[in-house]
Amino acid sequence: MHVDIEGPGGILLKRISAGTAQPTITVTAPNGGETLTGDPITVSWIASDPDNDPLTFHVQYSPDNGITWETVAQNVTENSVKVDPSNIVAGTRSRFRVWVSDGIHTTSDISDASFTV
C-alpha cells in the first residue's frame, strides 16, 4: 500500500509506503492516579506494527479530562518523550494522548484515567 504526494503538473514529490496492518499503541505512563511534581514529565508508551513499518508519534496533553488537547511533541521516533511542565496548564484532570502512524495508518491511546500536574 502506498500514497503518492504530487506537486504542480502531477509531478511525484514523494511516495509513502506501508503495509496493510494498523499499528497499535498503549500509553504506559502517566496512566492515571499519579501526582506529577517532578521536572520534566516523562510520557511513555508501547507501540508496534505487524508489518514492521517505522513508526512516528504525536503527543498531546489535556488539562480538562480530554475536552481540549494541545500538542506537546511531534515527529517523535522513540517510545517516550520528556515534557517541560512549565509549558502545560496544571490541573487535577490531566491526560496524555499519543498518536502513532506508520505513514498511512494512524491510531491513538489516552491515559486510562486522569492525573494531577
Residue, then its C-alpha position, 0 to 999 in steps of 0.5 A: m500500500h502506498v500514497d503518492i504526494e504530487g506537486p504542480g503538473g502531477i509531478l511525484l514529490k514523494r511516495i509513502s509506503a506501508g503495509t496493510a496492518q494498523p499499528t497499535i499503541t498503549v500509553t504506559a505512563p502517566n496512566g492515571g492516579e499519579t501526582l506529577t511534581g517532578d521536572p520534566i514529565t516523562v510520557s511513555w508508551i508501547a507501540s508496534d506494527p505487524d508489518n514492521d513499518p517505522l513508526t512516528f508519534h504525536v503527543q498531546y496533553s489535556p488539562d480538562n479530562g480530554i475536552t481540549w488537547e494541545t500538542v506537546a511533541q511531534n515527529v517523535t521516533e522513540n517510545s517516550v518523550k520528556v515534557d517541560p511542565s512549565n509549558i502545560v496548564a496544571g490541573t487535577r484532570s490531566r491526560f496524555r494522548v499519543w498518536v502513532s502512524d506508520g505513514i498511512h495508518t494512524t491510531s491513538d491511546i489516552s491515559d486510562a484515567s486522569f492525573t494531577v500536574 
